[in-house]
Amino acid sequence: MAGKSEQPEAAAQRAAERVARESYGRLLAFLAARTRDVAGAEDALAEAFASALKLWPAEGVPANPPAWLLTVARRRQIDAARRRQTRTGGEDHLKLIADEMEEAAATPNEIPDRRLALMFACAHPAIERSARSPLILQTVLGFTAADIASAFLIPPAAMSQRLVRAKARIKEAGIPFRVPDADEIAERLDTVLEAIYATYSKGWGEIGEGSAQSLAEEAIWLAQLVAALLPAEPEAKAMLALMLYAEARRPARRGAGGAYIPLEEQDTGAWDAAHIARAEDLLRQATGIGASGRYQIEAAIQSAHVARRLAGADTWPAILALYDHLFALTASPVVALNRAVALAEIDGPAAGLAALEPLGEDKRLLDYQPYWAARGHLAARAGRREDARSSLTLALGLAADPAVRAYLRTELEKLETRRP
């Protein structure tokens, strides 16, 4: 009996989680567009989800959960606005909001998707620069403050305060929810692209989780939207190309039983040819529009890897040159790490290890698993067993993916059986 009584609750929980994953950003963007009160829209939506978890087990999950949540959230929003507004000063405004949301709730499949407008609002120059990408990640894509703080290497409490200030700034400054004019695009586009790519990276890096792939798909959808709306922006096309190159390899990243397979060992026959063809076309378009930016260079590196694996071309010198260009543009320690790996393919593992040596002093890489994995692999190739063992052990301890952990254990076992 207890099991049966728990089933409706479990069904309601699963339905709410699915809507949160698939529609949270769309609902929040719509609720916040008229009022420009992101925090208030978040509160209303949170109350709607709480009501769903309370009512759906008894009443059943509605046929259209997003519409149900929108209806409840806009009622909460209007009630909150009524408490703030005077009858003389706010009644017409409240009626306009109510009518718009009533119409949207009645035709949920036609709710305008205002996520892109919300993203550009979050990237407005009136908002503190360091808060713009985190704000997009939280409001549009539903990341928690703790997740965002981890990605940006700052304490969660500081990130939460930063986000609260940014949401208040949208309301105080009356920042409009719209895609900006051409002369305003440049100062905001980088932030929007950075947030979308960070979302894809999370979905790519956590491939073992069911929700992670949908996160990657959501990022690709948003990238397609930006590229379609801004056809003259080369970096928008290049970022989409970069995602598609990576997504093409998704089917080959796991073997039997979910085993992790590195790039060099992947079955290229499992790569998605359609994704690769589209990525190549997008990269050609981006290159033809304007000067190379970060995403164009990164996409070109992936294109070179495709040519190397599919056609057997010796593209390592080109890859190294592209990393040199990218490092000059970004000064990123992650780029320097990848450059060292490429250098090792040309001049040998000792040269790669020498290039990695200065990076050992960069505190940002102390807990960066790929750094220790790369160092361990290069040390093993160079015959430096103790260095390889300690580096691979650190990489194993930092790996979150069970499949990657299993792969690193196997590499350590190989190291023990290898002759000095």
ZIFENFEN-V53951 format. One record per residue. N is the residue number from 1. SS is DSSP state (2 for helix, 1 for strand, 0 for the rest). PHI is phi in radians with two decimals (NA if undefined). NEAR is the number of other ideal C-beta (glycine too) atoms within 12 Angstrom. Layout:
n: [N & N]
ss: [SS & SS]
phi: [PHI & PHI]
near: [NEAR & NEAR]
This chain:
n: [1 & 2 & 3 & 4 & 5 & 6 & 7 & 8 & 9 & 10 & 11 & 12 & 13 & 14 & 15 & 16 & 17 & 18 & 19 & 20 & 21 & 22 & 23 & 24 & 25 & 26 & 27 & 28 & 29 & 30 & 31 & 32 & 33 & 34 & 35 & 36 & 37 & 38 & 39 & 40 & 41 & 42 & 43 & 44 & 45 & 46 & 47 & 48 & 49 & 50 & 51 & 52 & 53 & 54 & 55 & 56 & 57 & 58 & 59 & 60 & 61 & 62 & 63 & 64 & 65 & 66 & 67 & 68 & 69 & 70 & 71 & 72 & 73 & 74 & 75 & 76 & 77 & 78 & 79 & 80 & 81 & 82 & 83 & 84 & 85 & 86 & 87 & 88 & 89 & 90 & 91 & 92 & 93 & 94 & 95 & 96 & 97 & 98 & 99 & 100 & 101 & 102 & 103 & 104 & 105 & 106 & 107 & 108 & 109 & 110 & 111 & 112 & 113 & 114 & 115 & 116 & 117 & 118 & 119 & 120 & 121 & 122 & 123 & 124 & 125 & 126 & 127 & 128 & 129 & 130 & 131 & 132 & 133 & 134 & 135 & 136 & 137 & 138 & 139 & 140 & 141 & 142 & 143 & 144 & 145 & 146 & 147 & 148 & 149 & 150 & 151 & 152 & 153 & 154 & 155 & 156 & 157 & 158 & 159 & 160 & 161 & 162 & 163 & 164 & 165 & 166 & 167 & 168 & 169 & 170 & 171 & 172 & 173 & 174 & 175 & 176 & 177 & 178 & 179 & 180 & 181 & 182 & 183 & 184 & 185 & 186 & 187 & 188 & 189 & 190 & 191 & 192 & 193 & 194 & 195 & 196 & 197 & 198 & 199 & 200 & 201 & 202 & 203 & 204 & 205 & 206 & 207 & 208 & 209 & 210 & 211 & 212 & 213 & 214 & 215 & 216 & 217 & 218 & 219 & 220 & 221 & 222 & 223 & 224 & 225 & 226 & 227 & 228 & 229 & 230 & 231 & 232 & 233 & 234 & 235 & 236 & 237 & 238 & 239 & 240 & 241 & 242 & 243 & 244 & 245 & 246 & 247 & 248 & 249 & 250 & 251 & 252 & 253 & 254 & 255 & 256 & 257 & 258 & 259 & 260 & 261 & 262 & 263 & 264 & 265 & 266 & 267 & 268 & 269 & 270 & 271 & 272 & 273 & 274 & 275 & 276 & 277 & 278 & 279 & 280 & 281 & 282 & 283 & 284 & 285 & 286 & 287 & 288 & 289 & 290 & 291 & 292 & 293 & 294 & 295 & 296 & 297 & 298 & 299 & 300 & 301 & 302 & 303 & 304 & 305 & 306 & 307 & 308 & 309 & 310 & 311 & 312 & 313 & 314 & 315 & 316 & 317 & 318 & 319 & 320 & 321 & 322 & 323 & 324 & 325 & 326 & 327 & 328 & 329 & 330 & 331 & 332 & 333 & 334 & 335 & 336 & 337 & 338 & 339 & 340 & 341 & 342 & 343 & 344 & 345 & 346 & 347 & 348 & 349 & 350 & 351 & 352 & 353 & 354 & 355 & 356 & 357 & 358 & 359 & 360 & 361 & 362 & 363 & 364 & 365 & 366 & 367 & 368 & 369 & 370 & 371 & 372 & 373 & 374 & 375 & 376 & 377 & 378 & 379 & 380 & 381 & 382 & 383 & 384 & 385 & 386 & 387 & 388 & 389 & 390 & 391 & 392 & 393 & 394 & 395 & 396 & 397 & 398 & 399 & 400 & 401 & 402 & 403 & 404 & 405 & 406 & 407 & 408 & 409 & 410 & 411 & 412 & 413 & 414 & 415 & 416 & 417 & 418 & 419 & 420]
ss: [0 & 2 & 2 & 2 & 2 & 2 & 2 & 2 & 2 & 2 & 2 & 2 & 2 & 2 & 2 & 2 & 2 & 2 & 2 & 2 & 2 & 2 & 2 & 2 & 2 & 2 & 2 & 2 & 2 & 2 & 2 & 2 & 2 & 2 & 2 & 0 & 0 & 2 & 2 & 2 & 2 & 2 & 2 & 2 & 2 & 2 & 2 & 2 & 2 & 2 & 2 & 2 & 2 & 2 & 2 & 2 & 2 & 2 & 2 & 0 & 0 & 0 & 0 & 0 & 2 & 2 & 2 & 2 & 2 & 2 & 2 & 2 & 2 & 2 & 2 & 2 & 2 & 2 & 2 & 2 & 2 & 2 & 2 & 2 & 0 & 0 & 2 & 2 & 2 & 2 & 2 & 2 & 2 & 2 & 2 & 2 & 2 & 2 & 2 & 2 & 2 & 2 & 2 & 2 & 2 & 2 & 0 & 2 & 2 & 2 & 0 & 0 & 0 & 0 & 2 & 2 & 2 & 2 & 2 & 2 & 2 & 2 & 0 & 0 & 0 & 0 & 0 & 0 & 2 & 2 & 2 & 2 & 2 & 2 & 2 & 2 & 2 & 2 & 2 & 0 & 0 & 0 & 0 & 0 & 2 & 2 & 2 & 2 & 2 & 2 & 2 & 2 & 0 & 0 & 0 & 2 & 2 & 2 & 2 & 2 & 2 & 2 & 2 & 2 & 2 & 2 & 2 & 2 & 2 & 2 & 2 & 2 & 2 & 0 & 0 & 0 & 0 & 0 & 0 & 0 & 0 & 2 & 2 & 2 & 2 & 2 & 2 & 2 & 2 & 2 & 2 & 2 & 2 & 2 & 2 & 2 & 2 & 2 & 2 & 2 & 2 & 2 & 2 & 2 & 2 & 0 & 0 & 0 & 0 & 2 & 2 & 2 & 2 & 2 & 2 & 2 & 2 & 2 & 2 & 2 & 2 & 2 & 2 & 2 & 2 & 2 & 2 & 2 & 2 & 0 & 0 & 0 & 0 & 2 & 2 & 2 & 2 & 2 & 2 & 2 & 2 & 2 & 2 & 2 & 2 & 2 & 2 & 2 & 0 & 2 & 2 & 2 & 0 & 1 & 0 & 2 & 2 & 2 & 0 & 1 & 0 & 0 & 2 & 2 & 2 & 0 & 0 & 2 & 2 & 2 & 0 & 0 & 2 & 2 & 2 & 2 & 2 & 2 & 2 & 2 & 2 & 2 & 2 & 2 & 2 & 2 & 2 & 2 & 2 & 0 & 0 & 0 & 0 & 2 & 2 & 2 & 2 & 2 & 2 & 2 & 2 & 2 & 2 & 2 & 2 & 2 & 2 & 2 & 2 & 2 & 2 & 0 & 0 & 0 & 0 & 2 & 2 & 2 & 2 & 2 & 2 & 2 & 2 & 2 & 2 & 2 & 2 & 2 & 2 & 2 & 0 & 0 & 2 & 2 & 2 & 2 & 2 & 2 & 2 & 2 & 2 & 2 & 2 & 2 & 2 & 2 & 2 & 0 & 2 & 2 & 2 & 2 & 2 & 2 & 2 & 2 & 2 & 2 & 2 & 2 & 2 & 0 & 2 & 2 & 2 & 0 & 0 & 0 & 2 & 2 & 2 & 2 & 2 & 2 & 2 & 2 & 2 & 2 & 2 & 2 & 2 & 0 & 0 & 0 & 2 & 2 & 2 & 2 & 2 & 2 & 2 & 2 & 2 & 2 & 2 & 2 & 2 & 2 & 0 & 0 & 0 & 2 & 2 & 2 & 2 & 2 & 2 & 2 & 2 & 2 & 2 & 2 & 2 & 2 & 2 & 2 & 2 & 0 & 0 & 0]
phi: [NA & -1.10 & -1.10 & -1.15 & -1.18 & -1.49 & -1.08 & -1.05 & -1.15 & -1.14 & -1.11 & -1.12 & -1.10 & -1.11 & -1.12 & -1.13 & -1.11 & -1.13 & -1.14 & -1.06 & -1.26 & -1.67 & -2.25 & -0.99 & -1.10 & -1.14 & -1.17 & -1.13 & -1.07 & -1.18 & -1.13 & -1.56 & -1.08 & -1.34 & -1.52 & 1.07 & -1.84 & -1.14 & -1.10 & -1.12 & -1.14 & -1.09 & -1.09 & -1.12 & -1.21 & -1.10 & -1.14 & -1.13 & -1.12 & -1.09 & -1.13 & -1.08 & -1.17 & -1.49 & -1.66 & -1.09 & -1.05 & -1.53 & -1.65 & 1.64 & -1.22 & -1.14 & -1.10 & -2.23 & -0.99 & -1.05 & -1.14 & -1.06 & -1.12 & -1.10 & -1.07 & -1.15 & -1.13 & -1.21 & -1.16 & -1.08 & -1.13 & -1.19 & -1.06 & -1.14 & -1.16 & -1.09 & -1.18 & -1.58 & -1.55 & -1.42 & -1.07 & -1.32 & -1.56 & -2.15 & -1.12 & -1.12 & -1.12 & -1.11 & -1.15 & -1.09 & -1.08 & -1.08 & -1.10 & -1.12 & -1.29 & -1.10 & -1.14 & -1.16 & -1.16 & -1.31 & -2.23 & -1.08 & -1.28 & -1.92 & -1.07 & -1.09 & -1.48 & -1.83 & -1.09 & -1.12 & -1.10 & -1.14 & -1.09 & -1.23 & -1.15 & -1.16 & -1.65 & -1.08 & -1.10 & -1.27 & -1.63 & -0.88 & -0.99 & -1.23 & -1.74 & -1.17 & -1.11 & -1.01 & -1.13 & -1.11 & -1.07 & -1.41 & -1.35 & -1.52 & -1.99 & 1.34 & -1.21 & -1.40 & -1.06 & -1.15 & -1.07 & -1.17 & -1.06 & -1.11 & -1.17 & -1.75 & 1.02 & -2.33 & -1.08 & -0.99 & -1.10 & -1.15 & -1.14 & -1.06 & -1.11 & -1.08 & -1.19 & -1.07 & -1.08 & -1.15 & -1.13 & -1.11 & -1.15 & -1.01 & -1.25 & -1.10 & -1.47 & 1.07 & -1.15 & -1.30 & -1.62 & -2.80 & -1.27 & -1.19 & -1.17 & -0.97 & -1.32 & -1.81 & -1.08 & -0.95 & -1.36 & -2.01 & -1.09 & -1.01 & -1.14 & -1.11 & -1.12 & -1.06 & -1.18 & -1.13 & -1.21 & -1.08 & -1.15 & -1.09 & -1.06 & -1.15 & -1.16 & -1.34 & -1.23 & -1.88 & -1.07 & -1.29 & -1.64 & -1.07 & -1.32 & -1.17 & -1.14 & -1.14 & -1.14 & -1.12 & -1.11 & -1.12 & -1.11 & -1.11 & -1.07 & -1.14 & -1.13 & -1.11 & -1.13 & -1.11 & -1.12 & -1.25 & -1.34 & -2.19 & -1.14 & -1.61 & -1.70 & -1.09 & -1.20 & -1.15 & -1.15 & -1.17 & -1.13 & -1.09 & -1.05 & -1.03 & -1.10 & -1.20 & -1.02 & -1.18 & -1.11 & -1.05 & -1.57 & -0.94 & -1.11 & -1.70 & -1.40 & -2.24 & -1.81 & -1.06 & 1.23 & 1.44 & -1.11 & -1.27 & -2.19 & -1.19 & -0.92 & -1.18 & -1.87 & -1.27 & -1.38 & -1.15 & -1.17 & -1.54 & -1.19 & -1.44 & -1.11 & -1.16 & -1.09 & -1.12 & -1.07 & -1.19 & -1.08 & -1.07 & -1.14 & -1.09 & -1.13 & -1.06 & -1.08 & -1.09 & -1.12 & -1.35 & -1.47 & -2.88 & -1.10 & -1.26 & -2.01 & -0.98 & -1.24 & -1.11 & -1.17 & -1.13 & -1.16 & -1.12 & -1.09 & -1.15 & -1.09 & -1.17 & -1.14 & -1.08 & -1.10 & -1.19 & -1.39 & -1.48 & -1.92 & 1.27 & -1.29 & -1.48 & -1.81 & -1.05 & -1.05 & -1.17 & -1.10 & -1.08 & -1.10 & -1.15 & -1.15 & -1.04 & -1.10 & -1.16 & -1.17 & -1.08 & -1.45 & -2.00 & 0.96 & -1.42 & -1.16 & -1.20 & -1.12 & -1.07 & -1.10 & -1.12 & -1.11 & -1.10 & -1.13 & -1.13 & -1.07 & -1.09 & -1.29 & -1.73 & -1.88 & 1.76 & -1.11 & -1.09 & -1.14 & -1.12 & -1.12 & -1.11 & -1.24 & -1.34 & -0.92 & -1.10 & -1.22 & -1.11 & -1.61 & -1.49 & -1.08 & -1.17 & -1.72 & -1.04 & -1.91 & -1.65 & -0.97 & -1.04 & -1.11 & -1.23 & -1.14 & -1.11 & -1.08 & -1.12 & -1.14 & -1.18 & -1.13 & -1.10 & -1.13 & -1.49 & 1.41 & -1.63 & -1.12 & -1.13 & -1.08 & -1.10 & -1.09 & -1.17 & -1.21 & -1.18 & -1.15 & -1.12 & -1.07 & -1.08 & -1.17 & -1.59 & -1.30 & -1.65 & -1.38 & -1.00 & -1.17 & -1.18 & -1.07 & -1.10 & -1.09 & -1.19 & -1.07 & -1.09 & -1.10 & -1.16 & -1.12 & -1.06 & -1.11 & -1.21 & -1.58 & -1.36 & -1.24 & -1.07]
near: [6 & 7 & 9 & 11 & 11 & 13 & 16 & 21 & 23 & 18 & 23 & 29 & 21 & 22 & 31 & 33 & 24 & 22 & 34 & 31 & 28 & 23 & 37 & 38 & 43 & 40 & 45 & 49 & 39 & 41 & 49 & 41 & 35 & 32 & 38 & 31 & 31 & 44 & 29 & 31 & 42 & 35 & 24 & 35 & 41 & 26 & 24 & 38 & 35 & 19 & 26 & 37 & 29 & 18 & 23 & 30 & 23 & 15 & 17 & 17 & 28 & 25 & 13 & 19 & 34 & 39 & 30 & 30 & 45 & 41 & 33 & 32 & 40 & 41 & 26 & 28 & 41 & 33 & 20 & 26 & 31 & 20 & 14 & 18 & 19 & 13 & 14 & 9 & 12 & 20 & 16 & 14 & 21 & 28 & 18 & 17 & 35 & 25 & 17 & 26 & 37 & 19 & 20 & 31 & 31 & 17 & 17 & 28 & 16 & 15 & 30 & 23 & 28 & 32 & 40 & 38 & 36 & 44 & 46 & 42 & 42 & 44 & 43 & 35 & 21 & 25 & 34 & 25 & 21 & 22 & 38 & 41 & 36 & 44 & 46 & 46 & 45 & 39 & 45 & 46 & 44 & 34 & 34 & 21 & 30 & 20 & 23 & 35 & 25 & 20 & 26 & 28 & 20 & 20 & 15 & 21 & 13 & 20 & 30 & 23 & 20 & 30 & 39 & 23 & 25 & 38 & 38 & 23 & 28 & 39 & 27 & 17 & 18 & 14 & 34 & 22 & 35 & 23 & 27 & 26 & 13 & 15 & 8 & 21 & 24 & 22 & 20 & 36 & 35 & 28 & 36 & 46 & 43 & 35 & 43 & 45 & 38 & 35 & 42 & 40 & 26 & 31 & 34 & 30 & 27 & 24 & 32 & 25 & 20 & 16 & 22 & 24 & 25 & 27 & 35 & 33 & 24 & 34 & 42 & 35 & 29 & 40 & 44 & 27 & 29 & 41 & 37 & 18 & 26 & 31 & 19 & 20 & 32 & 32 & 41 & 40 & 39 & 43 & 46 & 42 & 42 & 44 & 44 & 40 & 40 & 38 & 34 & 35 & 34 & 29 & 21 & 27 & 32 & 26 & 18 & 9 & 11 & 18 & 22 & 29 & 27 & 24 & 24 & 15 & 19 & 24 & 18 & 24 & 13 & 20 & 29 & 22 & 18 & 13 & 28 & 32 & 20 & 27 & 39 & 29 & 23 & 39 & 37 & 20 & 25 & 36 & 24 & 17 & 22 & 17 & 15 & 24 & 30 & 32 & 41 & 36 & 38 & 41 & 42 & 35 & 39 & 38 & 37 & 30 & 36 & 35 & 23 & 23 & 30 & 23 & 14 & 10 & 16 & 15 & 25 & 26 & 18 & 24 & 35 & 29 & 21 & 30 & 34 & 23 & 23 & 31 & 28 & 17 & 20 & 22 & 14 & 22 & 27 & 26 & 29 & 32 & 36 & 35 & 37 & 39 & 38 & 34 & 30 & 30 & 31 & 23 & 21 & 18 & 28 & 21 & 22 & 34 & 32 & 20 & 33 & 39 & 21 & 15 & 31 & 25 & 13 & 20 & 12 & 18 & 31 & 16 & 18 & 27 & 29 & 29 & 33 & 34 & 35 & 41 & 38 & 40 & 36 & 35 & 34 & 34 & 26 & 24 & 18 & 25 & 22 & 17 & 27 & 33 & 26 & 20 & 35 & 38 & 26 & 28 & 34 & 28 & 20 & 23 & 29 & 21 & 27 & 20 & 26 & 32 & 25 & 22 & 30 & 36 & 22 & 21 & 33 & 29 & 16 & 20 & 29 & 18 & 12 & 17 & 8 & 11]
